[in-house]
Amino acid sequence: MTTPCARRMTLMGPMSELKLTVPWGHIAAKLWGSQQSPPVLCLHGWLDNANSFDRLIPLLPKDFFYVAMDFGGHGLSSHYSRGLLYNQQNFVIEIQRVVAALKWNRFSIMGHSFGGLVGGMFSCIFPEMVDKLILLDTTPFVLDLKEKENLITYKRRVTEHMLQVEASQKPQRVVSPEEMLQGLLKNNSHLGEECAWLLLQRGTTQVATGLVLNRDRRITLPEHGIDFTSREMFMRYIQRLQTCILLIKATQGFYDVRRENDTDKEPFLFMKDTMKSVLKERFQFTEVPGNHYVHLNQPQLVAGIISSFLKSSKRTLNRL
């Protein structure tokens, strides 16, 4: 009889594991390829983990060194120490810790969803370090067009939630593998079942009576940890970038971090047009069929595009 764990293991490809020491514990990462090859740092989405790239990376050029890290509080990485808050800036700092430990001076970033936002901010703060930025159904920043009235509320909610969780003595909830799977699919309608198992493989721990989630319970809704920006600041951020950008948009993907605003495509179109105007030949935009997890559900639809981008020179990126 095939168990859920056995089914999950069949999806794994050749790679190795790494743990990097940080002040609160360690950051876990998965490695593919030779350390002598050009490096690519892979950043997963909110509440996901490094397994998000397991089906895509084996389809990409073999002459690159891919490192997929688990953000703090996710996957196999340590939870932050008590009293510390999870937010976008802290994850940006995590990138700097990782690349410093690996002794990278210049590298490329591939980010899905929230990972693209963190990669975009890092590319702006340290523009000289990022060669290429690949955005998988995401943008490098989030506009605050419909959020101005909510920003203070978000700060209050994340503060209250963190203090409540830290004060709670409740043990981690243990559920059966099937219940864990159905819960993930319910909260992530864009995930296929096999891909959901893949994320659960790294996102859960087996105990005597079932599975428990690995992620830190202090992590709340993504909008509570995101740095929203204005149109003016977005323009300034983009002008600082030295990187080439590939933005792959899934036709059935998401357009806003808050699903209530997802039908309004104007902020996305503004950002796309601004990047095209400012970055010119350094910006490439491509649409592919699929949903928010197209890189995991149907990696063959994006692998060729990413491969060409990684191997291209700056002067050959004007395909709009």
C-alpha positions as CSV (number, residue, x, y, z in Angstrom):
1,M,0.0,0.0,0.0
2,T,1.3,3.4,-1.0
3,T,1.4,5.8,2.0
4,P,1.2,9.6,1.7
5,C,4.9,9.8,2.7
6,A,5.9,7.4,0.0
7,R,4.0,9.3,-2.6
8,R,5.7,12.5,-1.6
9,M,9.2,11.0,-1.8
10,T,8.8,10.1,-5.4
11,L,8.7,13.8,-6.3
12,M,12.2,14.5,-4.9
13,G,15.1,15.1,-7.2
14,P,18.9,15.0,-6.7
15,M,20.0,17.7,-4.2
16,S,21.6,18.3,-0.8
17,E,20.7,20.0,2.4
18,L,22.4,22.8,4.2
19,K,21.9,24.5,7.6
20,L,23.3,28.0,8.1
21,T,23.8,29.3,11.7
22,V,21.9,32.5,12.6
23,P,21.4,34.3,16.0
24,W,18.1,32.5,16.6
25,G,19.1,29.0,15.4
26,H,19.5,28.1,11.7
27,I,18.2,28.7,8.2
28,A,17.7,25.5,6.2
29,A,18.2,25.4,2.5
30,K,18.3,22.9,-0.4
31,L,21.1,22.9,-3.0
32,W,21.3,21.8,-6.6
33,G,24.4,21.9,-8.8
34,S,28.0,22.9,-8.4
35,Q,29.1,25.7,-6.0
36,Q,31.4,26.9,-8.7
37,S,28.5,27.7,-11.0
38,P,26.6,31.1,-11.1
39,P,24.3,31.2,-8.1
40,V,20.5,31.5,-8.0
41,L,18.7,32.1,-4.7
42,C,15.2,30.7,-4.7
43,L,12.6,32.3,-2.4
44,H,9.3,30.6,-1.6
45,G,5.9,32.1,-1.0
46,W,4.1,32.9,2.3
47,L,3.6,29.8,4.5
48,D,5.3,27.6,1.8
49,N,8.8,26.2,1.9
50,A,11.9,25.3,-0.2
51,N,10.1,22.3,-1.7
52,S,8.1,24.8,-3.8
53,F,11.0,24.6,-6.3
54,D,11.5,20.8,-6.3
55,R,9.7,20.2,-9.6
56,L,11.0,23.3,-11.4
57,I,14.8,23.3,-10.7
58,P,15.5,19.9,-12.3
59,L,14.1,21.4,-15.6
60,L,16.4,24.4,-15.5
61,P,20.0,24.7,-16.9
62,K,22.4,22.5,-15.0
63,D,25.3,25.0,-15.2
64,F,23.8,27.1,-12.3
65,F,24.0,26.7,-8.6
66,Y,20.5,26.8,-7.1
67,V,19.9,27.4,-3.4
68,A,16.2,27.3,-2.1
69,M,16.0,28.6,1.4
70,D,13.3,28.2,4.0
71,F,12.4,31.6,5.5
72,G,12.6,31.8,9.3
73,G,9.6,30.1,10.9
74,H,8.9,28.1,7.7
75,G,9.9,24.6,6.5
76,L,12.9,23.3,8.4
77,S,14.3,26.7,9.5
78,S,14.3,27.7,13.1
79,H,11.5,29.9,14.5
80,Y,12.4,33.4,15.6
81,S,13.2,33.9,19.2
82,R,10.3,35.0,21.5
83,G,9.6,38.7,21.1
84,L,10.7,39.0,17.5
85,L,8.2,39.8,14.7
86,Y,8.0,38.2,11.3
87,N,8.0,40.9,8.5
88,Q,9.3,41.6,5.1
89,Q,12.4,43.5,6.3
90,N,13.5,40.7,8.5
91,F,13.3,38.3,5.6
92,V,15.4,40.7,3.5
93,I,18.0,40.5,6.3
94,E,17.8,36.7,6.2
95,I,18.9,36.9,2.5
96,Q,21.9,39.0,3.4
97,R,22.8,36.5,6.1
98,V,22.5,33.6,3.7
99,V,24.5,35.1,0.9
100,A,27.2,36.4,3.3
101,A,27.6,32.8,4.7
102,L,27.8,31.5,1.1
103,K,30.3,34.3,0.2
104,W,28.3,35.4,-2.8
105,N,29.1,38.9,-4.1
106,R,26.6,38.8,-7.0
107,F,23.8,36.4,-7.7
108,S,20.3,36.0,-9.2
109,I,17.0,35.7,-7.4
110,M,13.9,33.6,-8.3
111,G,10.9,34.4,-6.1
112,H,7.4,33.1,-6.0
113,S,4.6,35.2,-4.5
114,F,5.8,36.7,-1.2
115,G,9.3,35.5,-2.1
116,G,9.3,37.9,-5.1
117,L,8.4,40.8,-2.8
118,V,11.3,40.0,-0.5
119,G,13.6,39.5,-3.5
120,G,12.4,42.8,-5.0
121,M,13.2,44.8,-1.8
122,F,16.6,43.1,-1.5
123,S,17.4,44.0,-5.1
124,C,16.5,47.6,-4.3
125,I,18.5,47.8,-1.1
126,F,21.5,46.0,-2.5
127,P,21.3,46.7,-6.2
128,E,24.9,45.9,-6.9
129,M,24.5,42.3,-5.7
130,V,21.6,41.1,-7.9
131,D,22.2,40.1,-11.5
132,K,18.7,38.9,-12.4
133,L,15.4,38.9,-10.7
134,I,12.8,36.3,-11.7
135,L,9.2,37.0,-10.4
136,L,6.8,34.0,-10.4
137,D,3.2,35.4,-10.4
138,T,4.2,38.3,-8.2
139,T,5.6,41.9,-8.4
140,P,8.7,43.3,-6.7
141,F,6.6,45.6,-4.4
142,V,2.9,46.0,-3.4
143,L,1.1,49.3,-3.9
144,D,-1.0,50.8,-1.0
145,L,-3.7,52.2,-3.3
146,K,-6.5,50.5,-1.4
147,E,-4.7,49.9,1.9
148,K,-4.0,53.4,3.4
149,E,-6.9,53.0,5.8
150,N,-5.9,49.5,6.8
151,L,-2.1,49.9,7.5
152,I,-2.5,50.9,11.1
153,T,-5.1,48.1,11.7
154,Y,-2.6,45.6,10.3
155,K,0.1,46.7,12.7
156,R,-2.3,46.4,15.6
157,R,-3.5,42.9,14.6
158,V,0.0,41.5,14.1
159,T,1.1,42.9,17.5
160,E,-2.0,41.5,19.3
161,H,-1.6,38.1,17.5
162,M,2.1,37.7,18.4
163,L,1.5,38.5,22.0
164,Q,-1.5,36.2,22.2
165,V,0.4,33.3,20.7
166,E,3.5,33.8,22.9
167,A,1.2,33.8,26.0
168,S,-0.6,30.7,24.9
169,Q,0.3,27.3,26.4
170,K,-1.6,25.4,23.8
171,P,0.3,22.5,22.2
172,Q,0.7,22.1,18.5
173,R,-2.5,20.6,16.9
174,V,-1.9,17.0,15.7
175,V,-4.0,15.8,12.8
176,S,-3.9,12.8,10.4
177,P,-2.0,13.1,7.1
178,E,-5.3,13.2,5.1
179,E,-6.8,15.9,7.3
180,M,-3.6,18.0,7.0
181,L,-3.7,17.6,3.2
182,Q,-7.4,18.6,3.0
183,G,-6.8,21.6,5.2
184,L,-4.0,22.8,2.9
185,L,-6.0,22.2,-0.3
186,K,-8.9,24.1,1.3
187,N,-6.7,27.1,2.0
188,N,-4.8,26.9,-1.2
189,S,-7.2,26.2,-4.0
190,H,-4.5,26.7,-6.7
191,L,-2.5,23.7,-5.4
192,G,-2.8,20.2,-6.9
193,E,-2.8,17.3,-4.5
194,E,0.6,15.9,-5.4
195,C,2.2,19.4,-5.0
196,A,0.4,19.9,-1.7
197,W,2.0,16.7,-0.4
198,L,5.3,18.0,-1.6
199,L,5.0,21.2,0.5
200,L,3.7,19.2,3.5
201,Q,6.8,16.9,3.3
202,R,8.9,19.8,4.4
203,G,6.2,21.8,6.2
204,T,5.2,19.1,8.7
205,T,6.7,16.8,11.3
206,Q,5.6,13.2,11.9
207,V,4.7,12.5,15.6
208,A,3.2,9.4,17.1
209,T,-0.4,10.2,16.4
210,G,-0.2,12.2,13.1
211,L,1.4,15.4,11.7
212,V,2.1,18.8,13.2
213,L,2.9,22.0,11.2
214,N,6.4,23.2,11.3
215,R,5.7,26.8,10.7
216,D,5.6,29.3,13.6
217,R,2.1,30.1,14.8
218,R,3.1,33.8,15.2
219,I,3.1,34.2,11.4
220,T,-0.3,35.7,10.4
221,L,-1.9,37.0,7.2
222,P,0.6,38.0,4.5
223,E,-0.7,41.6,4.4
224,H,0.3,42.0,8.1
225,G,4.0,41.4,7.2
226,I,4.3,43.3,3.9
227,D,5.8,46.7,3.3
228,F,3.2,48.5,1.2
229,T,4.5,51.4,-1.0
230,S,3.1,54.4,-2.8
231,R,3.3,55.1,-6.5
232,E,6.0,57.7,-5.9
233,M,8.1,55.3,-3.8
234,F,7.6,52.5,-6.3
235,M,9.0,54.7,-9.0
236,R,12.0,55.5,-6.8
237,Y,12.6,51.9,-5.9
238,I,12.5,50.8,-9.6
239,Q,15.0,53.5,-10.6
240,R,17.5,52.1,-8.1
241,L,17.4,48.6,-9.6
242,Q,20.4,47.5,-11.5
243,T,19.1,44.0,-12.2
244,C,17.3,42.5,-15.2
245,I,13.7,41.4,-14.4
246,L,11.6,38.6,-15.7
247,L,8.0,38.7,-14.6
248,I,6.0,35.6,-15.4
249,K,2.3,36.1,-14.9
250,A,-0.1,33.2,-14.6
251,T,-3.3,33.9,-16.5
252,Q,-5.4,32.5,-13.6
253,G,-3.0,33.8,-10.9
254,F,-3.4,36.5,-8.3
255,Y,-3.2,40.2,-8.8
256,D,-3.3,41.4,-5.2
257,V,-2.1,40.1,-1.8
258,R,-5.7,40.7,-0.5
259,R,-8.0,38.5,-2.4
260,E,-10.8,41.0,-1.9
261,N,-9.0,43.3,-4.3
262,D,-8.0,40.7,-6.8
263,T,-10.3,41.7,-9.5
264,D,-8.7,45.2,-9.7
265,K,-5.8,44.8,-12.1
266,E,-4.9,48.5,-12.3
267,P,-2.1,48.5,-9.7
268,F,-0.5,45.5,-11.4
269,L,-0.7,47.2,-14.8
270,F,0.7,50.4,-13.4
271,M,3.7,48.5,-12.0
272,K,4.2,46.5,-15.2
273,D,4.1,49.6,-17.4
274,T,6.4,51.5,-15.0
275,M,9.0,48.7,-15.1
276,K,8.8,48.6,-18.9
277,S,9.3,52.4,-19.1
278,V,12.1,52.7,-16.6
279,L,14.0,49.4,-17.1
280,K,13.5,49.2,-20.9
281,E,15.4,46.2,-22.3
282,R,16.2,45.0,-18.7
283,F,12.5,44.1,-18.2
284,Q,10.8,41.1,-19.7
285,F,7.1,40.2,-19.2
286,T,5.5,36.9,-20.2
287,E,2.1,35.4,-19.5
288,V,1.5,31.7,-19.2
289,P,-1.6,29.6,-18.8
290,G,-2.0,28.3,-15.2
291,N,-2.7,29.5,-11.7
292,H,-0.7,31.0,-8.8
293,Y,1.3,27.8,-8.4
294,V,2.0,27.2,-12.1
295,H,5.8,26.8,-11.3
296,L,4.9,23.9,-9.1
297,N,1.8,22.4,-10.7
298,Q,3.1,22.7,-14.3
299,P,6.8,23.6,-14.2
300,Q,7.3,22.8,-17.9
301,L,5.2,25.9,-18.8
302,V,7.8,28.2,-17.2
303,A,11.0,26.3,-17.3
304,G,12.0,27.2,-20.9
305,I,11.3,30.9,-20.3
306,I,13.3,31.0,-17.1
307,S,16.2,29.0,-18.7
308,S,16.4,31.4,-21.6
309,F,16.4,34.4,-19.3
310,L,19.1,33.0,-17.0
311,K,21.4,32.3,-20.0
312,S,20.7,35.6,-21.8
313,S,22.7,38.8,-21.8
314,K,21.3,42.1,-20.7
315,R,21.0,43.4,-24.3
316,T,18.7,40.6,-25.4
317,L,15.8,41.0,-23.0
318,N,13.5,43.3,-24.9
319,R,10.8,40.9,-25.9
320,L,7.7,43.0,-25.0
